[in-house]
Amino acid sequence: MRELCRQDGTGKKIYERTLKRYSSKYGWQRRVERFDILTERAAYTQRCKQRKAEIENFIGNDLDTAIEVQTLCKAKFAELKQEENLDAKELRQTVL
């Protein structure tokens, strides 16, 4: 704080009590707290959106896989129905 008080960037000297007065007058602490809260909310919202997209992608991929497996099973069942000797072991293996 004291180093900050030595110069304000324009070469002029400023003093600690001046900074304290400005801080009080303009509510710097309250403004910084609000800024921090808004920044954290924005980051949290972004993380939530990203996580939601990841979950939707995962569910979509999982559903696609389930549909492919179902299609393969239907084809195998159609094959097994055409056979005269329906093998229970092969039917069970297809289902699993």
BABA-30629 format. One record per residue: x, y, z of N, C-alpha, C in turn; residue number from 0. Coordinates in pm, whole numbers, plus 50000, padded with zeros to 5 digits. Layout:
<sites>
> X | Y | Z | X | Y | Z | X | Y | Z | NUM .
...
</sites>
This chain:
<sites>
> 50082 | 49882 | 50000 | 50000 | 50000 | 50000 | 50087 | 50125 | 50000 | 0 .
> 50192 | 50119 | 50078 | 50279 | 50237 | 50084 | 50350 | 50261 | 49952 | 1 .
> 50388 | 50151 | 49885 | 50453 | 50165 | 49755 | 50355 | 50227 | 49656 | 2 .
> 50231 | 50185 | 49665 | 50128 | 50242 | 49579 | 50109 | 50391 | 49608 | 3 .
> 50124 | 50427 | 49733 | 50105 | 50567 | 49772 | 50217 | 50657 | 49724 | 4 .
> 50331 | 50602 | 49694 | 50443 | 50687 | 49655 | 50419 | 50758 | 49523 | 5 .
> 50361 | 50685 | 49426 | 50334 | 50748 | 49297 | 50203 | 50693 | 49241 | 6 .
> 50134 | 50775 | 49168 | 50006 | 50733 | 49111 | 50016 | 50700 | 48962 | 7 .
> 50133 | 50693 | 48909 | 50151 | 50662 | 48768 | 50180 | 50785 | 48683 | 8 .
> 50148 | 50900 | 48734 | 50174 | 51024 | 48659 | 50297 | 51094 | 48715 | 9 .
> 50357 | 51035 | 48816 | 50475 | 51096 | 48876 | 50442 | 51176 | 49001 | 10 .
> 50315 | 51201 | 49024 | 50275 | 51277 | 49142 | 50272 | 51185 | 49264 | 11 .
> 50305 | 51240 | 49377 | 50298 | 51163 | 49500 | 50155 | 51167 | 49555 | 12 .
> 50110 | 51053 | 49600 | 49981 | 51049 | 49668 | 50003 | 50984 | 49804 | 13 .
> 49910 | 51001 | 49891 | 49929 | 50956 | 50028 | 49825 | 50852 | 50067 | 14 .
> 49863 | 50774 | 50166 | 49780 | 50663 | 50212 | 49643 | 50713 | 50257 | 15 .
> 49637 | 50820 | 50330 | 49508 | 50869 | 50379 | 49420 | 50916 | 50262 | 16 .
> 49484 | 50965 | 50155 | 49407 | 51005 | 50037 | 49342 | 50883 | 49973 | 17 .
> 49420 | 50776 | 49963 | 49365 | 50652 | 49907 | 49252 | 50597 | 49994 | 18 .
> 49271 | 50603 | 50125 | 49166 | 50557 | 50216 | 49040 | 50640 | 50199 | 19 .
> 49056 | 50770 | 50185 | 48942 | 50860 | 50167 | 48871 | 50828 | 50035 | 20 .
> 48948 | 50812 | 49928 | 48889 | 50777 | 49800 | 48817 | 50642 | 49807 | 21 .
> 48880 | 50546 | 49873 | 48821 | 50414 | 49888 | 48686 | 50422 | 49958 | 22 .
> 48682 | 50499 | 50063 | 48558 | 50516 | 50138 | 48455 | 50593 | 50056 | 23 .
> 48499 | 50700 | 49993 | 48408 | 50787 | 49917 | 48345 | 50713 | 49799 | 24 .
> 48425 | 50636 | 49728 | 48377 | 50569 | 49607 | 48341 | 50422 | 49628 | 25 .
> 48349 | 50374 | 49751 | 48308 | 50237 | 49783 | 48388 | 50131 | 49709 | 26 .
> 48518 | 50145 | 49706 | 48602 | 50053 | 49631 | 48588 | 49909 | 49677 | 27 .
> 48585 | 49888 | 49807 | 48576 | 49751 | 49858 | 48446 | 49685 | 49814 | 28 .
> 48336 | 49757 | 49827 | 48207 | 49704 | 49787 | 48203 | 49676 | 49636 | 29 .
> 48262 | 49767 | 49559 | 48265 | 49749 | 49414 | 48350 | 49629 | 49375 | 30 .
> 48462 | 49611 | 49444 | 48550 | 49497 | 49415 | 48480 | 49366 | 49451 | 31 .
> 48408 | 49365 | 49564 | 48335 | 49244 | 49603 | 48228 | 49210 | 49500 | 32 .
> 48154 | 49312 | 49454 | 48051 | 49287 | 49352 | 48113 | 49238 | 49222 | 33 .
> 48225 | 49297 | 49184 | 48294 | 49254 | 49063 | 48337 | 49108 | 49075 | 34 .
> 48393 | 49072 | 49190 | 48435 | 48934 | 49213 | 48316 | 48837 | 49204 | 35 .
> 48204 | 48875 | 49263 | 48085 | 48790 | 49258 | 48037 | 48773 | 49114 | 36 .
> 48031 | 48882 | 49040 | 47987 | 48874 | 48901 | 48081 | 48790 | 48817 | 37 .
> 48210 | 48805 | 48840 | 48309 | 48726 | 48767 | 48295 | 48577 | 48798 | 38 .
> 48277 | 48545 | 48926 | 48259 | 48405 | 48966 | 48131 | 48347 | 48907 | 39 .
> 48024 | 48426 | 48907 | 47897 | 48378 | 48849 | 47912 | 48349 | 48700 | 40 .
> 47980 | 48439 | 48631 | 47999 | 48420 | 48487 | 48081 | 48294 | 48460 | 41 .
> 48185 | 48272 | 48539 | 48268 | 48153 | 48522 | 48188 | 48027 | 48554 | 42 .
> 48107 | 48033 | 48659 | 48024 | 47918 | 48698 | 47921 | 47887 | 48589 | 43 .
> 47858 | 47991 | 48534 | 47761 | 47972 | 48427 | 47827 | 47908 | 48306 | 44 .
> 47946 | 47954 | 48272 | 48020 | 47897 | 48159 | 48053 | 47750 | 48183 | 45 .
> 48098 | 47719 | 48306 | 48128 | 47578 | 48338 | 48003 | 47491 | 48330 | 46 .
> 47889 | 47544 | 48376 | 47764 | 47468 | 48370 | 47723 | 47441 | 48225 | 47 .
> 47734 | 47542 | 48140 | 47700 | 47523 | 47999 | 47791 | 47418 | 47935 | 48 .
> 47919 | 47425 | 47965 | 48015 | 47331 | 47908 | 47985 | 47189 | 47956 | 49 .
> 47957 | 47174 | 48086 | 47927 | 47042 | 48142 | 47798 | 46986 | 48083 | 50 .
> 47698 | 47073 | 48066 | 47571 | 47029 | 48007 | 47594 | 46977 | 47865 | 51 .
> 47674 | 47049 | 47787 | 47705 | 47006 | 47650 | 47778 | 46872 | 47650 | 52 .
> 47871 | 46855 | 47744 | 47944 | 46727 | 47753 | 47848 | 46612 | 47786 | 53 .
> 47757 | 46636 | 47880 | 47662 | 46532 | 47919 | 47568 | 46498 | 47804 | 54 .
> 47518 | 46601 | 47735 | 47430 | 46576 | 47621 | 47502 | 46499 | 47511 | 55 .
> 47627 | 46530 | 47487 | 47706 | 46458 | 47388 | 47725 | 46312 | 47430 | 56 .
> 47755 | 46291 | 47559 | 47773 | 46155 | 47610 | 47644 | 46075 | 47595 | 57 .
> 47530 | 46135 | 47632 | 47402 | 46065 | 47622 | 47370 | 46034 | 47477 | 58 .
> 47397 | 46130 | 47389 | 47373 | 46108 | 47246 | 47456 | 45992 | 47192 | 59 .
> 47583 | 45988 | 47229 | 47670 | 45878 | 47184 | 47622 | 45745 | 47240 | 60 .
> 47582 | 45746 | 47367 | 47534 | 45624 | 47432 | 47406 | 45574 | 47364 | 61 .
> 47317 | 45666 | 47331 | 47193 | 45630 | 47264 | 47222 | 45574 | 47125 | 62 .
> 47313 | 45635 | 47053 | 47351 | 45585 | 46920 | 47403 | 45442 | 46929 | 63 .
> 47485 | 45416 | 47029 | 47539 | 45281 | 47049 | 47427 | 45183 | 47080 | 64 .
> 47335 | 45223 | 47166 | 47223 | 45135 | 47201 | 47137 | 45103 | 47079 | 65 .
> 47115 | 45201 | 46994 | 47036 | 45178 | 46873 | 47109 | 45083 | 46778 | 66 .
> 47240 | 45098 | 46766 | 47318 | 45007 | 46680 | 47311 | 44864 | 46732 | 67 .
> 47324 | 44847 | 46862 | 47317 | 44713 | 46922 | 47178 | 44655 | 46899 | 68 .
> 47075 | 44735 | 46916 | 46939 | 44688 | 46895 | 46919 | 44644 | 46750 | 69 .
> 46973 | 44721 | 46658 | 46962 | 44686 | 46516 | 47032 | 44553 | 46487 | 70 .
> 47151 | 44535 | 46543 | 47223 | 44408 | 46524 | 47145 | 44291 | 46584 | 71 .
> 47087 | 44310 | 46701 | 47010 | 44204 | 46765 | 46886 | 44168 | 46682 | 72 .
> 46819 | 44268 | 46628 | 46701 | 44242 | 46544 | 46739 | 44159 | 46422 | 73 .
> 46852 | 44196 | 46362 | 46897 | 44122 | 46243 | 46930 | 43977 | 46280 | 74 .
> 46994 | 43957 | 46393 | 47030 | 43822 | 46437 | 46905 | 43741 | 46471 | 75 .
> 46807 | 43806 | 46535 | 46682 | 43736 | 46566 | 46608 | 43696 | 46439 | 76 .
> 46610 | 43783 | 46341 | 46546 | 43751 | 46213 | 46614 | 43629 | 46150 | 77 .
> 46747 | 43624 | 46161 | 46823 | 43509 | 46112 | 46784 | 43382 | 46186 | 78 .
> 46778 | 43391 | 46317 | 46747 | 43274 | 46399 | 46604 | 43226 | 46377 | 79 .
> 46511 | 43314 | 46348 | 46372 | 43275 | 46324 | 46361 | 43189 | 46198 | 80 .
> 46447 | 43216 | 46101 | 46440 | 43142 | 45975 | 46496 | 43002 | 45987 | 81 .
> 46576 | 42978 | 46087 | 46632 | 42844 | 46107 | 46526 | 42753 | 46167 | 82 .
> 46531 | 42628 | 46127 | 46434 | 42531 | 46178 | 46465 | 42494 | 46322 | 83 .
> 46592 | 42477 | 46351 | 46632 | 42441 | 46487 | 46680 | 42568 | 46559 | 84 .
> 46590 | 42626 | 46635 | 46624 | 42747 | 46709 | 46709 | 42708 | 46828 | 85 .
> 46833 | 42751 | 46829 | 46928 | 42715 | 46934 | 46914 | 42814 | 47050 | 86 .
> 46871 | 42764 | 47166 | 46851 | 42849 | 47283 | 46983 | 42913 | 47328 | 87 .
> 47091 | 42835 | 47316 | 47221 | 42888 | 47356 | 47261 | 43008 | 47270 | 88 .
> 47241 | 42998 | 47141 | 47275 | 43107 | 47050 | 47182 | 43228 | 47073 | 89 .
> 47055 | 43200 | 47100 | 46960 | 43307 | 47131 | 47002 | 43383 | 47258 | 90 .
> 47038 | 43306 | 47359 | 47082 | 43368 | 47485 | 47210 | 43448 | 47462 | 91 .
> 47302 | 43395 | 47384 | 47429 | 43464 | 47355 | 47403 | 43595 | 47281 | 92 .
> 47306 | 43597 | 47192 | 47271 | 43718 | 47117 | 47216 | 43824 | 47211 | 93 .
> 47132 | 43781 | 47303 | 47071 | 43877 | 47395 | 47176 | 43937 | 47488 | 94 .
> 47267 | 43858 | 47529 | 47371 | 43907 | 47620 | 47471 | 43989 | 47543 | 95 .
</sites>
